[in-house]
Amino acid sequence: MGYVVRFLLLGLLIVLLARSFWKLVGSIVEGASSGPAVRPRAPGRGVPMARDPVCGTFVVPSAALTLNVKGRVTCFCSETCRQAYEAGEPARSASSR
């Protein structure tokens, strides 16, 4: 009886190892076939940032939403802040959120 249990446990171990091996191989093949993961780039050191006049969030000007009024460009973190600014709503401090 002890040999049967050992045989079944050994068979189960072999099946689990084989599944793990093929999952690993499949993941490697999938990773190699697709390009590198695309992640948004964080700004480098020394990049000047602009402060959103509505909520106070600092944004990278090249990635911010902007509004040009009389030749002055104002940067915003979101469409909501830009619309609030255009509507003339008072500025909110970041701590009051």
N, C-alpha and C positions, 0 to 999 in steps of 0.2 A: 504494500500500500504506500510506503514511504517513497518508493521509486516513481510512482504515478504522480504524486504531488510535486516532487522535484522536477519531473518531466514537464508538467503543466506550468509550473513557475518559470522554468527555463524557456519554454515556448512563449509565454507572455512577455518575458524580458526581451527575447529576440524580436517579437512583433513591435514592442515599444521602441526599441533601439532603431529598427528599420524605419518606422514612421518618423522618428525624430531626424534621422539621417536624410530622408527624402524631403522633409519640410525644410531642412537647412539648405539642401541643394536647390530646391525650388525658389527659396528666398534669394539665394545668391544669383541664380539665373535671372530672376525678375529684377533685381537691383542692377545687374550688369546690362540688361537690355534697355532699361529706362535711363534717361539722362540724370544728371545730378539734381538733387532736390532744390527747388527754387524757393529761396527765402528772401523776404524783403531786407534790403540792406539798411543797416543802421548808419546814421551819419558818422563820418570820421571825426577825429579830434580836431577841434578848431573850426568847426563849421558854424557860421553865425546863425543864430536862431531868432525868430520874431515872436513877440508875445501877442496872443489873441486878445483884442481889447474887450471882449465880452466875458470870457471865462478865465482868462489869465494863463491858459495853457501855452507852453512854448512849442513852436512848430518850426520845421525846416522850411524856409521859404520856397524852395524848389518843389516841395511836395504838398504845400498848403493850398487851400482855396483862397483866392484873392478877390479884392474889390478895388477898382481904380476910380477914385473920386478926385477930380480936378488935378490929375497928374500925380496924386499920392496913392501908392499901393499899400493896402492894408491886408495882412494875412490872417486867416481864420483856420481853426482846427476842424470845423465841420460846417455843413450847410446850415444847420440850426443856428449856429453862432453868427454866420454871415447874414441870415435873414433877420435875426434879432437886431443886429447892428443897423441894417437898412431900415428897419421899422423904428429905429430910434429908442429902443429899450435901454434902460440904464445898465451900466456895466455891473456885472456880478463878480464878486471876488471868488477865488478858487476855494477859500475856506468856508464860504456860505453854502456850498453845494451839499 
